[in-house]
Amino acid sequence: MEIISFIGLIAALALLVYLTMKGIHIIVAALISSVVIAVTGGLNLETALLDNYMTGFTGYFASWFLVFLLGAIFGKFMHETKSAESIAQWIKKKFGVKRAVFAVVAAAAVMTYGGVSLFVVGFAVYPIAVSLFRAANLPHRFIPAALIFGSISFTMTAPGSPEIQNIIPTEFFGTTPTAGGWIGVLCSLLIMIAGGLYLGSMVKKAVAGGEEFSPPKSVLEKEKEEAAAAVEENESQALPNIVVAILPLFLVIVLLNILGQFMNPTTALLIALIVGIAVSCLTMLKFLKEFWSSMAAGTQNALVALANTCAVVGFGSVAAEVSAFDTLITGLVNLPGPPLLGLAIGVTVICGITGSASGGLGIALPILAPIYLAQGVDPGAMHRISALASGGLDSLPHNGVVVTTVRAICGETHSRAYKPVFLVSIIVPSIVLVLAIVLYSLI
């Protein structure tokens, strides 16, 4: 039965990846894959779906709804007030066409580290990316990698980041968002530099091989190109001053990391986001045409993003009930070597199974944190290792941000665009994770 359970676990994950790559909605794919796990793992199907799956789904929803909601509304206001466009245009002008890849990564990173929703960042930066890549005649298929690398690699796992992947560990280790010290900062910088150089070299190699801009000729892509052209034609239109535009992002980061020293970091993040929303509205009121409709759109974005994440958390919750999962956790805890190695592999594997960094952390840390805390491992090191580990295998093809960015935002296909995403958002962060384990274990 144990062997069948293992086979079922692997088959269900493979099925989830396959269905996602085929364009099946992640909620439907997660439910189908959960059925496979339940049947092969010897679980009662009714219990697996109505209890295990829904408990994981609703538990995650209840825990993080307000964070997703305020983050999405903040991102929507940053978009509607043209602050996001102002930041992207400023970066575009500073770095120019010759550094198109770097400019796209930088624009996504600045907004993500400032607390803007990952999905909003993609939609806001994509038109700028198209204009830069077209002008430089760089292959369109690398735009998803640039957006994803700037959004979900070094920014979401860095010390001080307001992203949820850096907040969840505070709940289990009793730490602050800046936990991990200089090693955490060093690792984030290494991911940024190494991944940026690697992505740039891949683009240069493709250009040298004769590749040109050439986006896929789908209806969605044509619509995106027209939107990008409109942005280029109207660049001279009034935009918020760059200082005013970036002020809300700055306040979110500062308030989170100051308040997080004195109160629950999640509460600190909620307060920081509320202040960011208020400041973005007050300072750029003339650019905000429809307050309540923007609020409604942000709420809708939050519900969609959260539901997609909850779906894979529910899948992971079913997976956690089968005997193969328990055997896997036991094996990881008893791995030879430093305790941080088992923690890192455990978080990485579970995030890979769920296809979600935040969802994987939500499943892994309640199980693993008490085990390693009891062993006396430094909470700050565990916080940073957990955050870094969540940014590895989470970026498999069924990850919600990957699917949205590749297909919905960029109009690309996984077959054309996923390889560079895999290299810069899985391989590079995983290598740096190994270095982090070594450094935290030695120092």
Sequence and secondary structure as in RCSB ss.txt:
>XXXX:A:sequence
MEIISFIGLIAALALLVYLTMKGIHIIVAALISSVVIAVTGGLNLETALLDNYMTGFTGYFASWFLVFLLGAIFG
KFMHETKSAESIAQWIKKKFGVKRAVFAVVAAAAVMTYGGVSLFVVGFAVYPIAVSLFRAANLPHRFIPAALIFG
SISFTMTAPGSPEIQNIIPTEFFGTTPTAGGWIGVLCSLLIMIAGGLYLGSMVKKAVAGGEEFSPPKSVLEKEKE
EAAAAVEENESQALPNIVVAILPLFLVIVLLNILGQFMNPTTALLIALIVGIAVSCLTMLKFLKEFWSSMAAGTQ
NALVALANTCAVVGFGSVAAEVSAFDTLITGLVNLPGPPLLGLAIGVTVICGITGSASGGLGIALPILAPIYLAQ
GVDPGAMHRISALASGGLDSLPHNGVVVTTVRAICGETHSRAYKPVFLVSIIVPSIVLVLAIVLYSLI
>XXXX:A:secstr
 HHHHHHHHHHHHHHHHHHHHTT  HHHHHHHHHHHHHHHTT  HHHIIIIIIHHHHHHHHHHHHHHHHHHHHHH
HHHHHTTHHHHHHHHHHHHHTGGGHHHHHHHHHHHHHHTT  HHHHHHHHHHHHHHHHHHHT  GGGHHHHHHHH
HHTHHHHSTT  SHHHHHHHHHH   TTTTHHHHHHHHHHHHHHHHHHHHHHHHHHHHTT        HHHHHHH
HHHHHHHHTTTS    HHHHHHHHHHHHHHHHHHTTTS HHHHHHHHHHHHHHHHHHHTGGG   HHHHHHHHHH
HHHHHHHHHHHHHHHHHHHTTSHHHHHHHHHHHT SS HHHHHHHHHHHHHHHHT HHHHHHHHHHHHHHHHHHT
T  HHHHHHHHHHHHTSGGGSTT HHHHIIIIIIT   HHHHHHHHHIIIIIHHHHHHHHHHHHHHH 
